[in-house]
Amino acid sequence: MGWGVQPYWADPMEGLIGQIYTNLYNTRQRDLGARFLVLTYAALEVTAADIP
């Protein structure tokens, strides 16, 4: 583990790996990784809905 927060996750069914590097150490933004996960899947849903 490095300095700060480096959340990551993998979804083999979607063929997706998510990792975000931050410089947030000792901050109140502890849910940044969870927000990143939600926004990633929301973007996938919007993209899938736009495909005819």
Distance bins in CASP14 RR format, pairs under 12 A and 6 or more apart:
PFRMAT RR
TARGET T0000
AUTHOR 0000-0000-0000
RMODE 2
METHOD distances of the structure
MODEL  1
1 7 0 0 0 0 0 1 0 0 0 0 0
1 8 0 0 0 0 0 1 0 0 0 0 0
1 21 0 0 0 0 0 1 0 0 0 0 0
1 25 0 0 0 0 0 1 0 0 0 0 0
2 21 0 0 0 0 1 0 0 0 0 0 0
2 22 0 0 0 0 0 1 0 0 0 0 0
2 23 0 0 0 0 0 1 0 0 0 0 0
2 25 0 0 0 0 1 0 0 0 0 0 0
3 21 0 0 0 0 1 0 0 0 0 0 0
3 22 0 0 0 0 1 0 0 0 0 0 0
3 23 1 0 0 1 0 0 0 0 0 0 0
3 24 0 0 0 0 0 1 0 0 0 0 0
3 25 1 0 0 1 0 0 0 0 0 0 0
3 26 0 0 0 0 0 1 0 0 0 0 0
4 20 0 0 0 0 0 1 0 0 0 0 0
4 21 0 0 0 0 1 0 0 0 0 0 0
4 22 1 0 0 1 0 0 0 0 0 0 0
4 23 1 0 0 1 0 0 0 0 0 0 0
4 24 1 0 0 1 0 0 0 0 0 0 0
4 25 1 0 1 0 0 0 0 0 0 0 0
4 26 0 0 0 0 1 0 0 0 0 0 0
4 27 0 0 0 0 1 0 0 0 0 0 0
4 29 0 0 0 0 0 1 0 0 0 0 0
4 30 0 0 0 0 0 1 0 0 0 0 0
4 32 0 0 0 0 0 1 0 0 0 0 0
5 19 0 0 0 0 0 1 0 0 0 0 0
5 20 0 0 0 0 1 0 0 0 0 0 0
5 21 0 0 0 0 1 0 0 0 0 0 0
5 22 1 0 1 0 0 0 0 0 0 0 0
5 23 0 0 0 0 1 0 0 0 0 0 0
5 24 1 0 1 0 0 0 0 0 0 0 0
5 25 1 0 0 1 0 0 0 0 0 0 0
5 26 0 0 0 0 1 0 0 0 0 0 0
5 27 0 0 0 0 1 0 0 0 0 0 0
5 28 0 0 0 0 0 1 0 0 0 0 0
5 29 0 0 0 0 1 0 0 0 0 0 0
5 30 1 0 0 1 0 0 0 0 0 0 0
5 31 0 0 0 0 0 1 0 0 0 0 0
5 32 1 0 0 1 0 0 0 0 0 0 0
5 33 1 0 0 1 0 0 0 0 0 0 0
5 34 0 0 0 0 0 1 0 0 0 0 0
5 36 0 0 0 0 0 1 0 0 0 0 0
6 18 0 0 0 0 0 1 0 0 0 0 0
6 19 1 0 0 1 0 0 0 0 0 0 0
6 20 1 0 0 1 0 0 0 0 0 0 0
6 21 1 0 1 0 0 0 0 0 0 0 0
6 22 1 0 0 1 0 0 0 0 0 0 0
6 23 0 0 0 0 0 1 0 0 0 0 0
6 24 0 0 0 0 0 1 0 0 0 0 0
6 25 0 0 0 0 0 1 0 0 0 0 0
6 32 0 0 0 0 0 1 0 0 0 0 0
6 33 0 0 0 0 1 0 0 0 0 0 0
6 36 0 0 0 0 0 1 0 0 0 0 0
7 17 0 0 0 0 0 1 0 0 0 0 0
7 18 0 0 0 0 1 0 0 0 0 0 0
7 19 1 0 0 1 0 0 0 0 0 0 0
7 20 1 0 0 1 0 0 0 0 0 0 0
7 21 0 0 0 0 1 0 0 0 0 0 0
7 22 0 0 0 0 1 0 0 0 0 0 0
7 24 0 0 0 0 0 1 0 0 0 0 0
7 29 0 0 0 0 0 1 0 0 0 0 0
7 30 0 0 0 0 1 0 0 0 0 0 0
7 31 0 0 0 0 1 0 0 0 0 0 0
7 32 1 0 0 1 0 0 0 0 0 0 0
7 33 1 1 0 0 0 0 0 0 0 0 0
7 34 1 0 0 1 0 0 0 0 0 0 0
7 35 0 0 0 0 1 0 0 0 0 0 0
7 36 1 0 0 1 0 0 0 0 0 0 0
7 37 0 0 0 0 1 0 0 0 0 0 0
7 40 0 0 0 0 0 1 0 0 0 0 0
8 16 0 0 0 0 0 1 0 0 0 0 0
8 17 1 0 0 1 0 0 0 0 0 0 0
8 18 1 0 1 0 0 0 0 0 0 0 0
8 19 1 0 1 0 0 0 0 0 0 0 0
8 20 1 0 0 1 0 0 0 0 0 0 0
8 21 0 0 0 0 1 0 0 0 0 0 0
8 22 0 0 0 0 0 1 0 0 0 0 0
8 33 0 0 0 0 1 0 0 0 0 0 0
8 36 0 0 0 0 1 0 0 0 0 0 0
8 37 0 0 0 0 1 0 0 0 0 0 0
8 40 0 0 0 0 0 1 0 0 0 0 0
9 15 0 0 0 0 0 1 0 0 0 0 0
9 16 0 0 0 0 1 0 0 0 0 0 0
9 17 1 0 0 1 0 0 0 0 0 0 0
9 18 1 0 1 0 0 0 0 0 0 0 0
9 19 1 0 0 1 0 0 0 0 0 0 0
9 20 0 0 0 0 1 0 0 0 0 0 0
9 33 0 0 0 0 1 0 0 0 0 0 0
9 34 0 0 0 0 1 0 0 0 0 0 0
9 36 0 0 0 0 1 0 0 0 0 0 0
9 37 1 0 0 1 0 0 0 0 0 0 0
9 38 0 0 0 0 0 1 0 0 0 0 0
9 40 0 0 0 0 1 0 0 0 0 0 0
9 41 0 0 0 0 0 1 0 0 0 0 0
10 16 1 0 0 1 0 0 0 0 0 0 0
10 17 1 0 1 0 0 0 0 0 0 0 0
10 18 1 0 0 1 0 0 0 0 0 0 0
10 19 0 0 0 0 1 0 0 0 0 0 0
10 37 0 0 0 0 0 1 0 0 0 0 0
10 40 0 0 0 0 0 1 0 0 0 0 0
11 17 1 0 0 1 0 0 0 0 0 0 0
11 18 0 0 0 0 1 0 0 0 0 0 0
11 37 0 0 0 0 1 0 0 0 0 0 0
11 40 0 0 0 0 1 0 0 0 0 0 0
11 41 0 0 0 0 1 0 0 0 0 0 0
11 44 0 0 0 0 1 0 0 0 0 0 0
13 41 0 0 0 0 0 1 0 0 0 0 0
13 44 0 0 0 0 0 1 0 0 0 0 0
14 37 0 0 0 0 0 1 0 0 0 0 0
14 40 0 0 0 0 1 0 0 0 0 0 0
14 41 0 0 0 0 1 0 0 0 0 0 0
14 43 0 0 0 0 0 1 0 0 0 0 0
14 44 1 0 0 1 0 0 0 0 0 0 0
14 45 0 0 0 0 0 1 0 0 0 0 0
14 47 0 0 0 0 0 1 0 0 0 0 0
14 48 0 0 0 0 0 1 0 0 0 0 0
15 40 0 0 0 0 0 1 0 0 0 0 0
15 44 0 0 0 0 0 1 0 0 0 0 0
16 36 0 0 0 0 0 1 0 0 0 0 0
16 37 0 0 0 0 0 1 0 0 0 0 0
16 40 1 0 0 1 0 0 0 0 0 0 0
16 41 0 0 0 0 1 0 0 0 0 0 0
16 43 0 0 0 0 0 1 0 0 0 0 0
16 44 1 0 0 1 0 0 0 0 0 0 0
17 37 0 0 0 0 0 1 0 0 0 0 0
17 40 0 0 0 0 0 1 0 0 0 0 0
18 33 0 0 0 0 1 0 0 0 0 0 0
18 36 1 0 0 1 0 0 0 0 0 0 0
18 37 1 0 0 1 0 0 0 0 0 0 0
18 39 0 0 0 0 0 1 0 0 0 0 0
18 40 1 0 0 1 0 0 0 0 0 0 0
18 41 0 0 0 0 0 1 0 0 0 0 0
18 44 0 0 0 0 0 1 0 0 0 0 0
19 33 0 0 0 0 1 0 0 0 0 0 0
19 36 0 0 0 0 1 0 0 0 0 0 0
19 37 0 0 0 0 0 1 0 0 0 0 0
19 40 0 0 0 0 0 1 0 0 0 0 0
20 29 0 0 0 0 0 1 0 0 0 0 0
20 31 0 0 0 0 0 1 0 0 0 0 0
20 32 1 0 0 1 0 0 0 0 0 0 0
20 33 1 0 1 0 0 0 0 0 0 0 0
20 34 0 0 0 0 0 1 0 0 0 0 0
20 35 0 0 0 0 1 0 0 0 0 0 0
20 36 1 0 1 0 0 0 0 0 0 0 0
20 37 0 0 0 0 1 0 0 0 0 0 0
20 39 0 0 0 0 0 1 0 0 0 0 0
20 40 0 0 0 0 1 0 0 0 0 0 0
21 32 0 0 0 0 0 1 0 0 0 0 0
21 33 0 0 0 0 0 1 0 0 0 0 0
21 36 0 0 0 0 0 1 0 0 0 0 0
22 29 1 0 0 1 0 0 0 0 0 0 0
22 30 0 0 0 0 0 1 0 0 0 0 0
22 31 0 0 0 0 0 1 0 0 0 0 0
22 32 1 0 0 1 0 0 0 0 0 0 0
22 33 0 0 0 0 1 0 0 0 0 0 0
22 35 0 0 0 0 0 1 0 0 0 0 0
22 36 0 0 0 0 1 0 0 0 0 0 0
23 29 0 0 0 0 0 1 0 0 0 0 0
23 32 0 0 0 0 0 1 0 0 0 0 0
24 30 0 0 0 0 1 0 0 0 0 0 0
24 31 0 0 0 0 0 1 0 0 0 0 0
24 32 1 0 0 1 0 0 0 0 0 0 0
24 33 0 0 0 0 0 1 0 0 0 0 0
29 35 0 0 0 0 1 0 0 0 0 0 0
29 36 0 0 0 0 0 1 0 0 0 0 0
31 37 0 0 0 0 1 0 0 0 0 0 0
31 38 0 0 0 0 1 0 0 0 0 0 0
31 39 0 0 0 0 0 1 0 0 0 0 0
32 38 0 0 0 0 0 1 0 0 0 0 0
32 39 0 0 0 0 0 1 0 0 0 0 0
33 39 0 0 0 0 1 0 0 0 0 0 0
33 40 0 0 0 0 1 0 0 0 0 0 0
34 40 0 0 0 0 0 1 0 0 0 0 0
34 41 0 0 0 0 0 1 0 0 0 0 0
35 41 0 0 0 0 0 1 0 0 0 0 0
35 42 0 0 0 0 0 1 0 0 0 0 0
36 42 0 0 0 0 0 1 0 0 0 0 0
36 43 0 0 0 0 0 1 0 0 0 0 0
37 43 0 0 0 0 0 1 0 0 0 0 0
37 44 0 0 0 0 0 1 0 0 0 0 0
38 44 0 0 0 0 0 1 0 0 0 0 0
38 45 0 0 0 0 0 1 0 0 0 0 0
39 45 0 0 0 0 0 1 0 0 0 0 0
39 46 0 0 0 0 0 1 0 0 0 0 0
40 46 0 0 0 0 0 1 0 0 0 0 0
40 47 0 0 0 0 0 1 0 0 0 0 0
41 47 0 0 0 0 0 1 0 0 0 0 0
41 48 0 0 0 0 0 1 0 0 0 0 0
42 48 0 0 0 0 0 1 0 0 0 0 0
42 49 0 0 0 0 0 1 0 0 0 0 0
43 49 0 0 0 0 0 1 0 0 0 0 0
43 50 0 0 0 0 0 1 0 0 0 0 0
44 50 0 0 0 0 0 1 0 0 0 0 0
44 51 0 0 0 0 0 1 0 0 0 0 0
45 51 0 0 0 0 0 1 0 0 0 0 0
END
